[in-house]
Amino acid sequence: MSVYSMWGALEIGLIFSLVALGVLISFRILNFPDLTVDGSFPLGGATAAILIHHGSDPFLATGAAVFAAACAGMVTGWLNVSLKIMDLLASILVMIALYSINLRVMDAPNIPLIMEPTVFTMLQPASLEDYVARPLILLLIVLVAKWLLDWFFATQIGLAMRSTGSNPRMARAQGIHTGRMVLLGMALSNALCGLAGALFAQSQGGADISMGIGTIVIGLAAVIIGESILPSRRLVIITLAVVLGAVLYRFFVALALNADFIGLKAQDLNLITAVLVTVALVIPLIKQRLQKKRA
C-alpha cells in the first residue's frame, strides 16, 4: 500500500470516527437501534454542499449541516417517545423520508465542490500538501469532538442520559425525564453524523445522494472493532477505542483493496465490510472460550 493510500485511509477513517461516536451514543449509551444515520450522514453532506455551492461560508454551511442532522435525529426520537412507535421502525421511517428530503435539498443527484472553498482549503497551511493537511485538520476536529463528549457525559445531564440507556425504569424513579434524554441523545448522535457527512462532502469534492448507503454498518463496525481492541468500562477509553476502530477499519479496507494477491476490487467494499464486522463479532466469543478453557 502506497503512502498516499495510507493518508487517504487515515482521512476517511477519521471522518467515519465521528459517525462511530454518534453510533456509540445511540446504540451503546441510549440502547436505541438507530438507522437514521444512513439518512442524516448524506443530509449533512447535502446541506453543506448546497450552501457552499451558493456562496455561503464553509464553516456556516458545516454548522447548518450539523443542525439539520440533529433535527432529523430529534424527529426519530419524537416518533418513538411521543407517538410510541418502536425505536427501530421510527428510525427506518425517518431514514426513508430523508432520501427524498436530501434530493429536495440538493435539487439534483449530486453537487460538485471541486472549485469551491471548503473548511480544509481555509484551514490548510501553505507549507503542507492537501493529502497531509486534511488528515491533520480532521484529527484536530475528532479530538475536540471526543473531548467534548467525554466532558458532556461526565456532567449531570450526561449521567442522566447514560442512566436512561442503562435502566430507564430506575432513571424515571430518580426523577429523570427519560423522553427528553432520548430526544437530546438522538439529536447529539445524528449531529455528529451530519458533521461527518459535511466534512466527507468537502473532502471528496462533492455530495451524492448515495453517499449514505451502508453508513450505519461502518459505524457499527468501528464500534465493535474498537471495543474488541480496547475493552473497557470507562467512557474516556471507550470513545478512544471507537475512534481507533474507525481508523483501523479503513486501514483494513485499504489494505484489502490494495493487496494484489487477494484480487479484490472497489465493488467488493460491502463484502469486505461484512467480513470485517463478522470477524469483529467473533473475536470476543473466541476470547471467552479461551478464558473458560484456561479456567
Secondary structure by P-SEA (a helix, b strand, c coil): ccaaaaaaaaaaaaaaaaaaaaaaaccccccccccccccaaaaaaaaaaaaaaacccaaaaaaaaaaaaaaaaaaaaaaaacccccaaaaaaaaaaaaaaaaaaaacccccccccccccccccccccccaaaaaaaaaaaaaaaaaaaaaaaaacaaaaaaaaaaacaaaaaaaccaaaaaaaaaaaaaaaaaaaaaaaaaaaacccccccccaaaaaaaaaaaaaaaacccccaaaaaaaaaaaaaaaaaaaaaaaacccccccccaaaaaaaaaaaaaaaaaaaaaaaaaaac
